[in-house]
Amino acid sequence: MSFNLIFKAFQESIYMILVASALSVSFGFLLAVVLVYTNPKGLKPNPAVYKVLDFIINMFRSFPFLILMIMLFPLARLLVGKTIGTTAAIVPLFIGAIPFAARVIENAFYSVDYGIIEAAKSLGANNRQIILKVMLPEAMPNIVAGITNTVISIVGYSAMAGSIGGGGLGDIAIRYGYHRYQMDVLYVTVIILFLLVQLFQTIGNIVYRRLLR
């Protein structure tokens, strides 16, 4: 087993996970804000917009990731000029995670006590102030918990991306561990992925507990 091989794959996986997580959370947050605004009981109800976004989110969440990745090959080629490699894999990784991030952040916003929102309205706060200065701080612990789950999902997605040329730990697990029967490589990649999940979960738990204080 080559240490350099494992280390290079680890770097590729970290690169995919961090970039895809940042992009999916950013776009997911924007979608969540729109959903909170347009919800029939939201700050600025627009049932038509809400139903369309809700349908699109549910549709993308229902796609198995491998199928979604293949479907997004043309988009990856358009954005980064290729369909294989770690950079190309980021495209389906973050697009596949956006609906999940949007839903968990939306639900975190809904966890805010409506009485607090009503109190802010009575003090003259506008919708933007209610979102950013009232709902966001109150919902932040649950948002962090949701983001943690999103990142962990992306860890799993990044491993699956390796099966169709995405690089990273999943790639060497398939090429060396499965096809070449190098079980030591397979076991090491599984252990590293397990440790990554534990690391992100631990960080998320620490931030969550601090925010609750």
KEZADREN-814759 format. One line per 10 residues: number of its first residue (from 1); for each residue x, y, z of C-alpha. Coordinates in steps of 0.5 Angstrom, whole numbers. Example, Ala and Ser with C-alpha at 12.3 -4.5 7.8 and 13.67 -1.06 7.14 Angstrom:
# residues 2
1 = 25:-9:16  27:-2:14 $
This chain:
# residues 213
1 = 0:0:0  3:7:-2  2:12:3  3:18:-2  -3:15:-6  -7:15:0  -5:22:2  -6:25:-5  -13:21:-5  -15:24:2 $
11 = -13:31:0  -17:31:-6  -23:28:-2  -22:34:3  -22:39:-3  -29:36:-6  -32:36:1  -30:43:3  -31:47:-3  -38:43:-5 $
21 = -40:44:3  -39:52:2  -43:52:-5  -49:48:-3  -50:51:4  -49:58:1  -54:57:-5  -58:53:0  -59:59:5  -61:63:0 $
31 = -66:58:-3  -69:57:5  -70:65:6  -74:65:-1  -78:59:2  -79:63:9  -81:69:5  -86:66:0  -89:60:5  -97:61:5 $
41 = -96:63:12  -89:67:11  -87:74:12  -89:75:4  -93:70:2  -93:67:-5  -96:60:-6  -94:60:-13  -87:61:-12  -87:57:-6 $
51 = -90:51:-9  -85:51:-15  -79:51:-11  -82:46:-6  -83:41:-12  -76:42:-15  -73:41:-8  -77:35:-7  -75:32:-14  -68:33:-14 $
61 = -68:30:-7  -71:24:-10  -65:23:-15  -60:17:-13  -54:21:-13  -50:17:-18  -56:18:-23  -56:25:-22  -48:26:-23  -49:22:-29 $
71 = -54:27:-31  -50:33:-29  -44:31:-34  -46:36:-39  -46:42:-34  -40:40:-31  -37:40:-38  -40:47:-39  -37:50:-32  -30:46:-32 $
81 = -29:44:-38  -29:36:-36  -33:31:-33  -28:27:-29  -23:29:-24  -24:32:-17  -26:39:-20  -31:36:-24  -34:32:-19  -35:38:-15 $
91 = -41:41:-19  -46:35:-18  -43:34:-11  -46:41:-9  -52:41:-14  -54:35:-11  -53:37:-4  -57:44:-5  -64:41:-4  -62:38:3 $
101 = -58:44:5  -64:49:3  -69:44:7  -65:43:13  -64:51:14  -71:52:12  -74:48:18  -69:51:23  -72:58:21  -79:55:22 $
111 = -76:53:29  -76:60:32  -82:62:36  -87:66:33  -88:70:39  -81:73:38  -83:74:30  -89:78:32  -86:82:38  -80:84:32 $
121 = -86:86:28  -89:90:33  -83:94:34  -83:96:27  -78:91:24  -78:90:17  -78:83:13  -70:83:12  -69:85:19  -73:80:22 $
131 = -70:75:18  -63:77:19  -63:80:26  -69:76:29  -70:69:26  -62:68:24  -59:68:31  -65:64:34  -65:59:29  -57:59:29 $
141 = -56:52:33  -61:48:29  -58:51:22  -51:49:25  -54:42:26  -57:42:19  -50:44:16  -47:39:20  -51:33:17  -51:36:10 $
151 = -43:36:10  -43:29:13  -48:27:7  -43:30:2  -37:26:5  -41:20:3  -43:23:-4  -35:24:-5  -34:17:-4  -39:15:-9 $
161 = -36:20:-14  -30:16:-14  -34:10:-18  -35:14:-24  -28:18:-24  -29:23:-19  -22:22:-16  -21:22:-8  -22:16:-3  -28:13:-7 $
171 = -24:12:-13  -18:9:-10  -22:4:-6  -26:2:-12  -19:2:-17  -15:-1:-12  -19:-4:-6  -24:-8:-11  -22:-9:-18  -14:-11:-15 $
181 = -16:-14:-9  -12:-10:-5  -16:-10:1  -11:-6:6  -13:0:1  -20:-1:2  -20:-2:9  -15:4:10  -20:9:6  -26:6:10 $
191 = -23:8:16  -21:15:14  -28:16:11  -31:14:18  -26:19:22  -28:24:17  -35:23:19  -33:23:26  -29:30:26  -34:34:22 $
201 = -40:31:27  -35:33:33  -34:40:30  -41:41:29  -43:39:36  -38:43:39  -41:49:35  -48:47:37  -47:47:44  -43:54:44 $
211 = -49:57:41  -54:54:45  -51:58:51 $
